[in-house]
Amino acid sequence: MPGRQAMSHPEPLWLFDGVCNLCSGSVRAVLAIDRKGIMRFTPIQSDYGRALALAHGIDPDHPASFLYLDNGQALEKSAAILALLRRLGGPWSWLAAVVGVLPRAWLDAGYDWLAANRYRLMGKRSTCMVPTLAQRARFVLEPPAA
């Protein structure tokens, strides 16, 4: 993403909409799947999440995509989903390989439709997802110390 500000962050890091039931459910699923505990998360509603979103051109008040930061790349939409699945290993990386053969325009069109309708389809919370005590270490709410 050319022209974006560089911000310090742990990798991999998933910036998600913490009041979206679909987004929060996806985070809970990845927490269960990622037994190695490598994935980190930050809700866009946190101060750090808002700063990351703005630094990468995402409106934190009306996010149209989540952001996945890994290997020095900031990815959105279907590219972010595929990279996240690959990072989780098999069988998820295999799913990414199969789905990844579809044209990116089709994948992003599907992503855009789901993102635009996520609250209507899955609902919205009034407050951000609260991780369990065991999950809290995987949530980044403040920028890492420089």
C-alpha positions as CSV (number, residue, x, y, z in Angstrom):
1,M,0.0,0.0,0.0
2,P,2.1,2.9,-1.2
3,G,2.0,6.2,0.7
4,R,0.9,4.6,4.0
5,Q,2.6,5.5,7.3
6,A,4.9,2.9,8.8
7,M,3.7,1.9,12.3
8,S,5.3,-0.6,14.6
9,H,3.2,-3.7,15.2
10,P,3.6,-7.4,16.1
11,E,3.2,-9.8,13.2
12,P,1.0,-11.4,12.3
13,L,-1.6,-8.9,13.4
14,W,-5.3,-8.9,12.5
15,L,-7.1,-5.6,12.8
16,F,-10.9,-6.4,13.0
17,D,-14.2,-4.8,13.7
18,G,-14.8,-5.7,17.3
19,V,-18.6,-4.9,17.3
20,C,-19.3,-7.0,14.2
21,N,-20.6,-10.5,15.2
22,L,-19.2,-12.0,12.0
23,C,-15.7,-10.5,12.6
24,S,-15.7,-11.4,16.3
25,G,-16.8,-14.9,15.5
26,S,-14.0,-15.2,13.0
27,V,-11.5,-14.1,15.5
28,R,-12.8,-16.6,18.1
29,A,-12.5,-19.4,15.4
30,V,-8.9,-18.4,14.7
31,L,-8.1,-18.3,18.4
32,A,-9.3,-21.9,18.6
33,I,-7.6,-23.0,15.4
34,D,-4.2,-21.3,16.0
35,R,-3.0,-23.6,18.8
36,K,0.6,-22.3,18.4
37,G,-0.7,-18.9,19.4
38,I,1.1,-16.9,16.7
39,M,-1.8,-14.7,15.6
40,R,-2.3,-11.4,17.4
41,F,-5.5,-9.3,17.2
42,T,-6.5,-5.7,17.7
43,P,-10.0,-4.3,17.5
44,I,-10.5,-1.3,15.3
45,Q,-12.3,0.3,18.2
46,S,-9.2,0.5,20.3
47,D,-6.9,3.6,20.1
48,Y,-4.2,1.5,18.6
49,G,-6.6,-0.2,16.1
50,R,-7.9,3.3,15.0
51,A,-4.4,4.5,14.5
52,L,-3.5,1.4,12.4
53,A,-6.6,1.7,10.4
54,L,-6.0,5.4,9.6
55,A,-2.3,4.7,8.8
56,H,-3.5,2.2,6.2
57,G,-6.3,4.2,4.7
58,I,-9.2,2.4,6.4
59,D,-12.0,4.5,7.9
60,P,-12.2,3.2,11.5
61,D,-15.8,4.4,11.9
62,H,-17.0,2.7,8.8
63,P,-14.5,-0.1,7.9
64,A,-15.0,-1.7,4.6
65,S,-12.3,-4.3,5.2
66,F,-10.2,-5.8,7.9
67,L,-6.4,-5.5,7.8
68,Y,-4.0,-8.3,8.1
69,L,-0.3,-7.4,8.7
70,D,2.3,-10.1,8.1
71,N,5.7,-10.4,6.6
72,G,6.0,-6.7,6.2
73,Q,2.8,-6.5,4.1
74,A,-0.5,-4.9,4.9
75,L,-3.3,-6.8,3.2
76,E,-7.0,-6.2,2.8
77,K,-10.0,-8.1,1.6
78,S,-9.5,-11.5,-0.1
79,A,-5.7,-11.1,-0.1
80,A,-5.8,-10.8,3.7
81,I,-8.1,-13.8,4.1
82,L,-5.9,-16.0,1.9
83,A,-2.7,-14.9,3.7
84,L,-4.3,-15.5,7.1
85,L,-5.4,-19.0,6.0
86,R,-1.9,-19.8,4.7
87,R,-0.4,-18.7,8.0
88,L,-2.7,-21.1,9.9
89,G,-1.2,-24.1,8.1
90,G,-3.0,-27.3,6.9
91,P,-5.9,-27.8,6.3
92,W,-6.5,-24.0,6.1
93,S,-3.5,-23.4,3.9
94,W,-4.9,-26.0,1.5
95,L,-8.2,-24.2,1.5
96,A,-6.3,-21.0,0.6
97,A,-4.6,-22.8,-2.3
98,V,-7.9,-24.0,-3.7
99,V,-9.8,-20.7,-3.3
100,G,-6.8,-18.7,-4.4
101,V,-7.1,-20.0,-8.0
102,L,-10.3,-17.9,-8.4
103,P,-9.8,-14.5,-10.0
104,R,-9.0,-11.9,-7.3
105,A,-11.8,-9.6,-8.8
106,W,-14.4,-12.3,-8.0
107,L,-13.0,-12.9,-4.5
108,D,-12.9,-9.2,-3.7
109,A,-16.5,-8.7,-5.1
110,G,-17.7,-11.5,-2.7
111,Y,-15.7,-10.0,0.1
112,D,-17.1,-6.5,-0.6
113,W,-20.7,-7.8,-0.6
114,L,-20.3,-9.7,2.7
115,A,-18.5,-6.7,4.3
116,A,-21.3,-4.3,3.2
117,N,-24.0,-6.7,4.6
118,R,-22.3,-8.1,7.7
119,Y,-24.3,-6.3,10.3
120,R,-27.6,-7.0,8.5
121,L,-26.7,-10.7,8.1
122,M,-24.9,-11.5,11.4
123,G,-25.7,-8.6,13.7
124,K,-23.8,-6.0,15.6
125,R,-22.8,-5.7,19.3
126,S,-23.1,-2.5,21.3
127,T,-19.6,-3.1,22.8
128,C,-16.4,-4.7,21.6
129,M,-15.7,-8.4,21.9
130,V,-14.0,-9.1,25.3
131,P,-11.4,-11.9,25.1
132,T,-11.2,-14.4,27.9
133,L,-8.4,-14.1,30.5
134,A,-6.5,-16.9,28.6
135,Q,-6.9,-15.0,25.3
136,R,-5.9,-11.5,26.5
137,A,-2.2,-11.9,25.9
138,R,-3.0,-12.3,22.1
139,F,-4.8,-9.0,21.9
140,V,-2.7,-5.8,21.3
141,L,-4.5,-2.7,22.5
142,E,-1.5,-0.3,22.7
143,P,1.3,0.3,20.3
144,P,4.4,-1.7,21.0
145,A,7.2,0.2,22.7
146,A,9.6,1.6,20.2
